[in-house]
Amino acid sequence: MLRQGYAGQAGIYASTAAVMLLLEARNRATHMLENGGDIRFIQQLLGHARLDTTQIYTDVAIVQLREVHARTHPNARL
């Protein structure tokens, strides 16, 4: 099995390193979105052609979605 760079030096196989990179990208995208990052900007950073692909990487907590809804949606203020 192929080993590369720092992952190889750490004894991590290439497939494991790839999974770790994907998880890191997902975590960063989620944190950016939760802190007000624009999903289109995040889409460009991740290099996704389709927005629905980016949405897979963003696990936004339902509590935060409710807070944003209550704060910004016109019907929530009635």
N, C-alpha and C positions, 0 to 999 in steps of 0.2 A: 504494500500500500504506500502511496506517495505521501511524503512529509514535506512541508514547506515552511520557510521563515521561522518566526518565533514560535509558531505552533509546533513545528517539528522539533525545535530545541526543547520545548516543554513536554515532548512525547505525545502530542495530540495528533491523531490521524487527520488527514485532509477533510474527510467527511464530517468529523466532529467539529473541526474548525469552521466549516461552512455553516453548520447548524448554529454555532455560536455567533457567527456574523449575522445571520438572519434574525436571531433573537435580539441581538444588540440593535439592529435596525428597527425592529418592531418596538422595542422599549423606547428608543429615542423618538420615534414618530409619535408614540402614545404620549410621552412627556411633552413634546412640542405642542400637540393638539390640546392637551389639558391645560397648557399655559398660554393659550390664545393663539397658537400658530395657525395660519391659514392652511387648510387641507390641500389646496392647489399648490402652494409652495412646498409642502411636505411631499406631495406627489412628484414634483420636479426633483427634489433632493434625492428621493429614492429611485428615480429613473423609471417610474411606472408610466406606461402609455395610457392606461385606463384608471379612472378615479376609483372604480370599485375594487381594483387591486390594492390601492392604497388603504381603503377602508378596512380591508382584512387585517392590516398591520396596526390598526389603531383601536385599542381596547379602551374605550372611554367609560368610566364608571357611570352607572345609571344615576347615581346621586348628583354628580356634576351636571349631567344632561338636564336633570330636573331643575337644578339651580339656574342654569342658563335660560331654560324655558321660562321659569318664573320671573326672571329679571328682564327678559327681552321680548317675549311674545305678547302682542297686544291683548289677546284673549285671556292671558294669565293675570292681567291687571284689573279685570272687571270685577 
